[in-house]
Amino acid sequence: MCARLNINSVGRWCRDNVFDEHHAHGVRKLVTEPKLLSTIGTVQ
């Protein structure tokens, strides 16, 4: 599932994100093993 992103909001997301990330980073390997996955917050 993908969501549209307004490039002007990225700075605000970096300040307020739950992952405590403060800068862009390279591509990460996608985790697909079900036993390694968990939910984050609630789905709306």
PyMOL Python script that loads the backbone (N, CA, C, O; Angstrom):
from pymol import cmd

cmd.read_pdbstr("""\
ATOM      1  N   MET A   1       0.851  -1.166   0.000  1.00  0.00           N
ATOM      2  CA  MET A   1       0.000   0.000   0.000  1.00  0.00           C
ATOM      3  C   MET A   1       0.902   1.237   0.000  1.00  0.00           C
ATOM      4  O   MET A   1       1.880   1.288   0.747  1.00  0.00           O
ATOM      5  N   CYS A   2       0.589   2.210  -0.814  1.00  0.00           N
ATOM      6  CA  CYS A   2       1.386   3.435  -0.914  1.00  0.00           C
ATOM      7  C   CYS A   2       0.501   4.654  -0.654  1.00  0.00           C
ATOM      8  O   CYS A   2      -0.709   4.628  -0.877  1.00  0.00           O
ATOM      9  N   ALA A   3       1.122   5.686  -0.191  1.00  0.00           N
ATOM     10  CA  ALA A   3       0.415   6.949   0.024  1.00  0.00           C
ATOM     11  C   ALA A   3       1.161   8.043  -0.717  1.00  0.00           C
ATOM     12  O   ALA A   3       2.385   7.998  -0.840  1.00  0.00           O
ATOM     13  N   ARG A   4       0.425   9.019  -1.207  1.00  0.00           N
ATOM     14  CA  ARG A   4       1.062  10.169  -1.848  1.00  0.00           C
ATOM     15  C   ARG A   4       1.768  11.003  -0.799  1.00  0.00           C
ATOM     16  O   ARG A   4       1.322  11.094   0.345  1.00  0.00           O
ATOM     17  N   LEU A   5       2.859  11.603  -1.194  1.00  0.00           N
ATOM     18  CA  LEU A   5       3.668  12.382  -0.280  1.00  0.00           C
ATOM     19  C   LEU A   5       3.898  13.766  -0.864  1.00  0.00           C
ATOM     20  O   LEU A   5       4.289  13.897  -2.024  1.00  0.00           O
ATOM     21  N   ASN A   6       3.662  14.778  -0.079  1.00  0.00           N
ATOM     22  CA  ASN A   6       3.966  16.144  -0.476  1.00  0.00           C
ATOM     23  C   ASN A   6       5.402  16.419  -0.050  1.00  0.00           C
ATOM     24  O   ASN A   6       5.705  16.388   1.143  1.00  0.00           O
ATOM     25  N   ILE A   7       6.281  16.684  -0.990  1.00  0.00           N
ATOM     26  CA  ILE A   7       7.692  16.885  -0.692  1.00  0.00           C
ATOM     27  C   ILE A   7       7.909  18.005   0.320  1.00  0.00           C
ATOM     28  O   ILE A   7       8.915  18.007   1.030  1.00  0.00           O
ATOM     29  N   ASN A   8       6.994  18.943   0.394  1.00  0.00           N
ATOM     30  CA  ASN A   8       7.119  20.045   1.352  1.00  0.00           C
ATOM     31  C   ASN A   8       6.870  19.613   2.790  1.00  0.00           C
ATOM     32  O   ASN A   8       7.153  20.375   3.714  1.00  0.00           O
ATOM     33  N   SER A   9       6.348  18.405   3.001  1.00  0.00           N
ATOM     34  CA  SER A   9       6.067  17.933   4.358  1.00  0.00           C
ATOM     35  C   SER A   9       7.159  17.007   4.904  1.00  0.00           C
ATOM     36  O   SER A   9       7.089  16.606   6.066  1.00  0.00           O
ATOM     37  N   VAL A  10       8.154  16.662   4.104  1.00  0.00           N
ATOM     38  CA  VAL A  10       9.180  15.715   4.544  1.00  0.00           C
ATOM     39  C   VAL A  10       9.958  16.237   5.752  1.00  0.00           C
ATOM     40  O   VAL A  10      10.237  15.473   6.676  1.00  0.00           O
ATOM     41  N   GLY A  11      10.308  17.507   5.763  1.00  0.00           N
ATOM     42  CA  GLY A  11      11.033  18.088   6.889  1.00  0.00           C
ATOM     43  C   GLY A  11      10.261  17.954   8.189  1.00  0.00           C
ATOM     44  O   GLY A  11      10.840  17.628   9.226  1.00  0.00           O
ATOM     45  N   ARG A  12       8.967  18.203   8.143  1.00  0.00           N
ATOM     46  CA  ARG A  12       8.129  18.073   9.344  1.00  0.00           C
ATOM     47  C   ARG A  12       8.068  16.611   9.783  1.00  0.00           C
ATOM     48  O   ARG A  12       8.113  16.325  10.980  1.00  0.00           O
ATOM     49  N   TRP A  13       7.965  15.690   8.836  1.00  0.00           N
ATOM     50  CA  TRP A  13       7.934  14.275   9.182  1.00  0.00           C
ATOM     51  C   TRP A  13       9.235  13.858   9.872  1.00  0.00           C
ATOM     52  O   TRP A  13       9.206  13.105  10.845  1.00  0.00           O
ATOM     53  N   CYS A  14      10.370  14.342   9.374  1.00  0.00           N
ATOM     54  CA  CYS A  14      11.657  13.990   9.981  1.00  0.00           C
ATOM     55  C   CYS A  14      11.748  14.488  11.418  1.00  0.00           C
ATOM     56  O   CYS A  14      12.413  13.859  12.241  1.00  0.00           O
ATOM     57  N   ARG A  15      11.101  15.594  11.735  1.00  0.00           N
ATOM     58  CA  ARG A  15      11.118  16.108  13.115  1.00  0.00           C
ATOM     59  C   ARG A  15      10.190  15.320  14.026  1.00  0.00           C
ATOM     60  O   ARG A  15      10.492  15.134  15.205  1.00  0.00           O
ATOM     61  N   ASP A  16       9.065  14.854  13.494  1.00  0.00           N
ATOM     62  CA  ASP A  16       8.007  14.288  14.333  1.00  0.00           C
ATOM     63  C   ASP A  16       7.767  12.790  14.157  1.00  0.00           C
ATOM     64  O   ASP A  16       6.771  12.282  14.672  1.00  0.00           O
ATOM     65  N   ASN A  17       8.629  12.063  13.456  1.00  0.00           N
ATOM     66  CA  ASN A  17       8.335  10.660  13.147  1.00  0.00           C
ATOM     67  C   ASN A  17       8.601   9.731  14.333  1.00  0.00           C
ATOM     68  O   ASN A  17       9.475  10.001  15.157  1.00  0.00           O
ATOM     69  N   VAL A  18       7.846   8.641  14.412  1.00  0.00           N
ATOM     70  CA  VAL A  18       7.943   7.699  15.526  1.00  0.00           C
ATOM     71  C   VAL A  18       9.203   6.845  15.463  1.00  0.00           C
ATOM     72  O   VAL A  18       9.528   6.161  16.434  1.00  0.00           O
ATOM     73  N   PHE A  19       9.915   6.871  14.348  1.00  0.00           N
ATOM     74  CA  PHE A  19      11.117   6.061  14.192  1.00  0.00           C
ATOM     75  C   PHE A  19      12.376   6.813  14.615  1.00  0.00           C
ATOM     76  O   PHE A  19      13.472   6.253  14.589  1.00  0.00           O
ATOM     77  N   ASP A  20      12.222   8.087  15.008  1.00  0.00           N
ATOM     78  CA  ASP A  20      13.338   8.931  15.428  1.00  0.00           C
ATOM     79  C   ASP A  20      14.408   9.052  14.342  1.00  0.00           C
ATOM     80  O   ASP A  20      15.599   9.122  14.647  1.00  0.00           O
ATOM     81  N   GLU A  21      13.989   9.076  13.090  1.00  0.00           N
ATOM     82  CA  GLU A  21      14.913   9.273  11.975  1.00  0.00           C
ATOM     83  C   GLU A  21      14.987  10.759  11.687  1.00  0.00           C
ATOM     84  O   GLU A  21      13.968  11.449  11.714  1.00  0.00           O
ATOM     85  N   HIS A  22      16.181  11.257  11.412  1.00  0.00           N
ATOM     86  CA  HIS A  22      16.381  12.692  11.232  1.00  0.00           C
ATOM     87  C   HIS A  22      16.943  13.071   9.872  1.00  0.00           C
ATOM     88  O   HIS A  22      17.240  14.240   9.623  1.00  0.00           O
ATOM     89  N   HIS A  23      17.088  12.096   8.998  1.00  0.00           N
ATOM     90  CA  HIS A  23      17.601  12.395   7.662  1.00  0.00           C
ATOM     91  C   HIS A  23      17.200  11.264   6.709  1.00  0.00           C
ATOM     92  O   HIS A  23      16.802  10.179   7.134  1.00  0.00           O
ATOM     93  N   ALA A  24      17.315  11.543   5.444  1.00  0.00           N
ATOM     94  CA  ALA A  24      17.021  10.518   4.448  1.00  0.00           C
ATOM     95  C   ALA A  24      18.125   9.468   4.470  1.00  0.00           C
ATOM     96  O   ALA A  24      19.242   9.744   4.908  1.00  0.00           O
ATOM     97  N   HIS A  25      17.819   8.291   4.009  1.00  0.00           N
ATOM     98  CA  HIS A  25      18.809   7.218   3.977  1.00  0.00           C
ATOM     99  C   HIS A  25      18.595   6.403   2.716  1.00  0.00           C
ATOM    100  O   HIS A  25      17.612   6.597   1.999  1.00  0.00           O
ATOM    101  N   GLY A  26      19.499   5.511   2.454  1.00  0.00           N
ATOM    102  CA  GLY A  26      19.399   4.661   1.278  1.00  0.00           C
ATOM    103  C   GLY A  26      18.268   3.661   1.389  1.00  0.00           C
ATOM    104  O   GLY A  26      17.568   3.604   2.400  1.00  0.00           O
ATOM    105  N   VAL A  27      18.099   2.890   0.361  1.00  0.00           N
ATOM    106  CA  VAL A  27      17.054   1.878   0.317  1.00  0.00           C
ATOM    107  C   VAL A  27      17.396   0.756   1.292  1.00  0.00           C
ATOM    108  O   VAL A  27      18.541   0.312   1.375  1.00  0.00           O
ATOM    109  N   ARG A  28      16.397   0.316   2.016  1.00  0.00           N
ATOM    110  CA  ARG A  28      16.570  -0.791   2.950  1.00  0.00           C
ATOM    111  C   ARG A  28      15.973  -2.050   2.352  1.00  0.00           C
ATOM    112  O   ARG A  28      15.030  -1.993   1.563  1.00  0.00           O
ATOM    113  N   LYS A  29      16.529  -3.181   2.735  1.00  0.00           N
ATOM    114  CA  LYS A  29      15.991  -4.452   2.273  1.00  0.00           C
ATOM    115  C   LYS A  29      14.606  -4.653   2.888  1.00  0.00           C
ATOM    116  O   LYS A  29      14.418  -4.444   4.087  1.00  0.00           O
ATOM    117  N   LEU A  30      13.659  -5.049   2.082  1.00  0.00           N
ATOM    118  CA  LEU A  30      12.282  -5.256   2.523  1.00  0.00           C
ATOM    119  C   LEU A  30      12.174  -6.528   3.355  1.00  0.00           C
ATOM    120  O   LEU A  30      12.595  -7.598   2.915  1.00  0.00           O
ATOM    121  N   VAL A  31      11.615  -6.415   4.549  1.00  0.00           N
ATOM    122  CA  VAL A  31      11.395  -7.574   5.410  1.00  0.00           C
ATOM    123  C   VAL A  31      10.052  -8.183   5.056  1.00  0.00           C
ATOM    124  O   VAL A  31       9.024  -7.509   5.124  1.00  0.00           O
ATOM    125  N   THR A  32      10.055  -9.445   4.679  1.00  0.00           N
ATOM    126  CA  THR A  32       8.808 -10.115   4.285  1.00  0.00           C
ATOM    127  C   THR A  32       8.492 -11.334   5.140  1.00  0.00           C
ATOM    128  O   THR A  32       7.424 -11.927   4.987  1.00  0.00           O
ATOM    129  N   GLU A  33       9.385 -11.717   6.027  1.00  0.00           N
ATOM    130  CA  GLU A  33       9.146 -12.887   6.889  1.00  0.00           C
ATOM    131  C   GLU A  33       8.091 -12.539   7.939  1.00  0.00           C
ATOM    132  O   GLU A  33       8.337 -11.691   8.797  1.00  0.00           O
ATOM    133  N   PRO A  34       6.914 -13.182   7.886  1.00  0.00           N
ATOM    134  CA  PRO A  34       5.816 -12.834   8.797  1.00  0.00           C
ATOM    135  C   PRO A  34       6.194 -12.824  10.278  1.00  0.00           C
ATOM    136  O   PRO A  34       5.711 -11.972  11.023  1.00  0.00           O
ATOM    137  N   LYS A  35       7.037 -13.742  10.715  1.00  0.00           N
ATOM    138  CA  LYS A  35       7.375 -13.794  12.147  1.00  0.00           C
ATOM    139  C   LYS A  35       8.240 -12.603  12.578  1.00  0.00           C
ATOM    140  O   LYS A  35       8.391 -12.360  13.775  1.00  0.00           O
ATOM    141  N   LEU A  36       8.803 -11.866  11.632  1.00  0.00           N
ATOM    142  CA  LEU A  36       9.619 -10.698  11.948  1.00  0.00           C
ATOM    143  C   LEU A  36       8.838  -9.391  11.874  1.00  0.00           C
ATOM    144  O   LEU A  36       9.365  -8.338  12.232  1.00  0.00           O
ATOM    145  N   LEU A  37       7.601  -9.443  11.418  1.00  0.00           N
ATOM    146  CA  LEU A  37       6.789  -8.244  11.225  1.00  0.00           C
ATOM    147  C   LEU A  37       5.872  -8.001  12.407  1.00  0.00           C
ATOM    148  O   LEU A  37       5.404  -8.944  13.047  1.00  0.00           O
ATOM    149  N   SER A  38       5.621  -6.749  12.691  1.00  0.00           N
ATOM    150  CA  SER A  38       4.658  -6.386  13.730  1.00  0.00           C
ATOM    151  C   SER A  38       3.932  -5.125  13.279  1.00  0.00           C
ATOM    152  O   SER A  38       4.374  -4.443  12.354  1.00  0.00           O
ATOM    153  N   THR A  39       2.835  -4.823  13.927  1.00  0.00           N
ATOM    154  CA  THR A  39       2.080  -3.624  13.589  1.00  0.00           C
ATOM    155  C   THR A  39       2.718  -2.411  14.245  1.00  0.00           C
ATOM    156  O   THR A  39       3.385  -2.526  15.273  1.00  0.00           O
ATOM    157  N   ILE A  40       2.507  -1.254  13.646  1.00  0.00           N
ATOM    158  CA  ILE A  40       2.982  -0.001  14.203  1.00  0.00           C
ATOM    159  C   ILE A  40       1.760   0.881  14.407  1.00  0.00           C
ATOM    160  O   ILE A  40       1.123   1.293  13.437  1.00  0.00           O
ATOM    161  N   GLY A  41       1.430   1.171  15.646  1.00  0.00           N
ATOM    162  CA  GLY A  41       0.272   2.018  15.932  1.00  0.00           C
ATOM    163  C   GLY A  41      -1.016   1.360  15.495  1.00  0.00           C
ATOM    164  O   GLY A  41      -1.143   0.135  15.526  1.00  0.00           O
ATOM    165  N   THR A  42      -1.977   2.180  15.086  1.00  0.00           N
ATOM    166  CA  THR A  42      -3.269   1.668  14.641  1.00  0.00           C
ATOM    167  C   THR A  42      -3.509   2.071  13.202  1.00  0.00           C
ATOM    168  O   THR A  42      -3.068   3.133  12.762  1.00  0.00           O
ATOM    169  N   VAL A  43      -4.192   1.242  12.488  1.00  0.00           N
ATOM    170  CA  VAL A  43      -4.549   1.515  11.095  1.00  0.00           C
ATOM    171  C   VAL A  43      -5.842   2.295  11.072  1.00  0.00           C
ATOM    172  O   VAL A  43      -6.813   1.927  11.732  1.00  0.00           O
ATOM    173  N   GLN A  44      -5.852   3.374  10.313  1.00  0.00           N
ATOM    174  CA  GLN A  44      -7.065   4.195  10.241  1.00  0.00           C
ATOM    175  C   GLN A  44      -7.724   4.067   8.902  1.00  0.00           C
ATOM    176  O   GLN A  44      -8.759   4.689   8.662  1.00  0.00           O
TER     177      GLN A  44
END
""", "prot")
cmd.dss("prot")
cmd.show_as("cartoon", "prot")
cmd.util.cbc("prot")
cmd.orient("prot")
